Amino acid sequence: MIKKWLEIGISTGLVLLMTVLLLAVQLAFPAELRSQGFVLVVLLFMVSMGFAGIKLMDVR
């Protein structure tokens, strides 16, 4: 039960963080660098979700 709530909380938090970072890139980066910023944010999201999944596998 606790593992499910941890999974939901971590996933929701990471999605919210990704959304905020994407908005920050949209607002702060110059137009010619936005695509690279989006790629970096999505890559960071994928890696962090992978680490979160690995950590959740260790939770009993």
SULNOR-V340461 format. One line per field, one symbol per residue. ss: DSSP state (H for helix, E for strand, C for the rest). A space follows every 10 residues. Layout:
ss->???
This chain:
ss->CHHHHHHHHH HHHHHHHHHH HHHHHHHHCC HHHHHHHHHH HHHHHHHHHH HHHHHHHHCC
